[in-house]
Amino acid sequence: MLEQVQNKKIGVDDAVEKLRHLPFEDLGFACIDHHRQIRRGFPEVIYCPGKATEHIIKIFESLAAKGNNVLATRAAPEVFDALKKTGKFPGVKYEKLARAIVLEQKELPPSKTVLPIVTAGTADIPVATEAQVTAEIMGQ
């Protein structure tokens, strides 16, 4: 791109605009932020409600292709079944109570901090379990 600017094939403003969007992958139905891992320490999480199963699979594939751990939350069992049927993710797991799909591709060093998860009763257990699964995949 710098050569294009140097050779006056594109202007500086155009180059800056292209660089601004460089870390993103546009799938047409979703824009994946692949630099979130760099900025936040963990890649994007897929929030499944409202998304078509085939879209969730494409997003999952995109995130997994970078070699990072992948987490999809509030996922129906049917989404996990469809993801598993692709055969692309042999280590993928479904945490039923948390309704979370987890693909651990690299082990993170455990955190030295303690993260308490508190509930107000048994009705909160699914949300607490989701918090636990999320914390664990993020190294907490």
N, C-alpha and C positions, 0 to 999 in steps of 0.2 A: 504494500500500500504506500509505503514511503517513496518507493521508486515511481509509483504512479503520480504522486504529488510532485516529485522532482522533475518528472518528464511532462508535467502539466496535463496529464490525462484526467486527473481529478483535482479539484481545489482543496485548499486546507480545510475549509468549513465542511466540505463533503467528507473528507477523511476523518475529521473529528467526530462527525455524526456516525460514521460507520464504526469507529472505535468505541463509541458510547454504547452501542448495541452488541459489541463483540461477545460478551459473556452469555448472551441469550440465544436460545434455540427456539425458533418459531415453528411449532408443529401445525399451525393453521387453526387449531382449536385451543391451544395452550402455549404459553411462552415460558420456557424452562430457564431458570436462572442457575446456570452451572457455576457461577462464581460465589454463590451463597456459602458454599463450603469454605471458601477462603475468608469471607467477611464474618461469618457467624460460627464457624467450626463444625457445621453439619449442613448437608445439602437440603434442598427443599423437601418438605413432607407433602405427600399427596393426601388431600382431604377428599374422600371419595363421594360423599353425598352430592347428588345433582350431576355427576359425571357419568357418561356412558361407559360401559365396561371396556369397550375397545379403546376408548380414549385413556382410561386408567392404565391399560396394558401398554400403550404407546409411551405414555409418560414414564411408567415404571422402567421400560426398556431404555429410554433415553438416560434416565438417572443411573441405572445399573451399568450402562456402557462406560461410564466414567470410573468404574471400580469402587465407588463409594457404597456405604450401607444405604439401604432404601427402606423407608417407612411409609405405609399407606394406612391412614386412620379412618375409622367409621366405615370399614369395608364389610359388605355383605359376604356371606360364605360363597355365593355364586361368583363373585368377583375373584376370590381366591382360586376357586375351581378352574375358572377360565384362564387365569394366570398360570396355574400349575400345568394345565393342558398344553401350553405353548412349548413346554419342555426346555425353555431357555434358562430357567432358574432352579437348578437342582436343590439348592439349600433353602428355598423360600419356605417360610412357616406362617401359619395362621394362628394367632392368639385369639381363641374364640370369645372369651369373656371380655377382652379389650376391643374386639372387632378390629384387630390390627394385623396387617400383613407386613412381615419383616424379612428382609434379605440382608444377612450379615456377610459382607464380602471382605471386611478387614476388621481385625480386633483392635479396639481402641484401648489405650491404657486406662485403667479404672481411676476414677476421680478420688481425691483424698477427702472430699467433702461429703457430708451426709445430707441427703435430700429427704426430708420427712414428707410423707403422703398421708393426709388426714382426711377421714370421712365423717359424715354426720350420721351414718347408719348404713345398713345393708343395701339400700337402694343406690348408694353411691359407689358400690364396689366395682361395677363396670368402668366408671370414669376413673377411679383410683387405679385400676389395673391398666387402663390405657396410659395413665401418667407414669406408672412403673415401667411399662414396656418402652415408652418414649424415652424415659430417663436412661434406661439400660442401653438402648441402641445408640444413645448419644454419649455413652461413657460415664454415666453417673451411677 
